[in-house]
Structures are given as structure tokens and as C-alpha cells.
Amino acid sequence: MTETTAKKVLIVDDDHACREMYVAALEPRVSDIWAVRDAGDALAFLQERRDVTHLLTDTQMPGMDGLTFARLARAHYPDLRIMIHSGDRSYAHEFRTAHEQGIINAYCFKDGKLTPLRAFVGSM
């Protein structure tokens, strides 16, 4: 099994267009990719599919916010690689802190560039 085929990505974003764009950009680089609209759906999915290797989550979503979700995911799935993203740069300090605390592995801002997402999925 190659490194590429071992990557299984879950995308969590309440914006349908963002989910579709991320799936299209990452699909050629991973063996499996799924997308859900909120943290509740993501938690249920992670309980069923314990083989997810990478999690990409939005920050602002209905129900549980992305940082709270990332903390919960880290507590239950310590080997999961987690990236959080937002269109709001005011989260920069919170993202840096979460990264320094080991809650997330990476973060980026929605600016139309997909390079950070591809790099994150390319990392192990």
C-alpha cells in the first residue's frame, strides 16, 4: 500500500460549495474522502469509521464550532491529523494556540488557495 492510498480524509464544512471544492481538489491524492456538514455528523462518522487519517474542519458551523470539535476529536482520536480553517482571520491567535497545544496539526484561512490543504493531506 502506498502512502497515497493510506490517506482517508473527512471534510467538515457547513458550506456545500466549499465541501465540493475540497473534495475535488483532494480526491486525486487520497484513497477515500468524505464530507459532512457539521461537527455532530462528523463525530457520528468518526465513531463508525475509525480509519480516517486526516480531518479538515471549518471553524464557524451550526451547533458545535470547529475549535471545540477539534478538541473533542483530539481527545478521542489522538492519532488523527487535524487541520482547521476559516474565512475569518480574527481566529489567527486561537489557531496558533491550538496548534501549540497539539490540538490541531495545521490551520489555514479560506482565501481560494488550495495549496495548504494539499500540503496537509500530503503530510503524515
N, C-alpha and C positions, 0 to 999 in steps of 0.2 A: 504494500500500500504506500503510495507516495504521500508526501506532506500535503499536497493539494487535496487529495481525496479524503484525508482525515479531517478536514475542516467542515464543521457544521455550525451554521450561523442562524441566530434568531434575531430578527429586527423588530423593535417595539417602537411604534410611532403612530400617533392618532391621525396624522395627515396621510391620506391614501396616496396622494401623488408622491410624497417622499418615500413611502414604503415601496412603491413600484419602481422608483428611480434607483433606490439602493439595491433592490433585488436584481434589476437589470445590470447594474454596474458590478455586482459581486458574484453573480451566478456562475460566470465562467471560471472563477477562481476557487470555488468550493465544491464539495461533494453534495451537500444538502443545504438548502436555505429556506427559512420560513419567515413569515411576517404576521404580526398581530397588532391590534390597535391600542392596547393598554396594558398596564402592569398586571392587572388581575388575570387577563388572558395569558400573559407571559408566564406568570407563576404556575398556572394550571398546566401550561405546555411543558415547562421545565420539570414538573413532577412526573409527567408522562414520559418525556424524552430526556433521559439523563445523559445522553451522548452529545448534547450541544457543547461545542467548544468555545464559541465566541458569541457575545451578546452585545448588540448595538441598541442603545435606548435613547429616546428623546428625553428632554427634561420636563417640559410642560405638557402634561396629559391629563385627561379627566380622571378623577379618582386619585390614585397614588402618583406622586411626582417621581420623576426619574431618579433623583438622588436617593430618595427613600427606598425606591425599588432596588437600586444598585446595592445599597447597604444590606437589604434583605437577601438579595441574590448572593452576595459575597458570603454572608453568614451560612447559607445553606449549600452553596456550591463553590467552595474555596478555590477550585482549580479553573473555574470559568474565567475566560478573559473578557473583561467588561470595558466597553467604550461608551461614553455618554456624549451627547451633542445637543446643541441648542442654537436657535437663531438669535438669542439674546445674549450679547457679550457681557452683560452685568453678572453672569454666573462665573466669570473667569476665576475669581478668588475661591469660590466654593469648589469649583472643579479642581483647581490646584491643590486645595486642602484635601479633598477626597483622594486625589492621586497620591499625595504624600503619605496619607494614612493607609494606602493599599486597598482602598475600597474599589477604585477603578484603575484599570491599566492605562487608559488613554482618554483623551477628550478632544473635541473639536467644535467648531462653530459652523452652522449651516451658511455657507457662502456660495454654494453652487459647485464648489470644487470637491471632487470625489477622491482625490489623492490620499487624504488622511484615512479614509475608510478602507481603501485598497491596501494601504500600508499596514493598518491594524490587522486586517484579515491575513495579510502576508506574514505577520509575525506569529511566533509560537512561544 
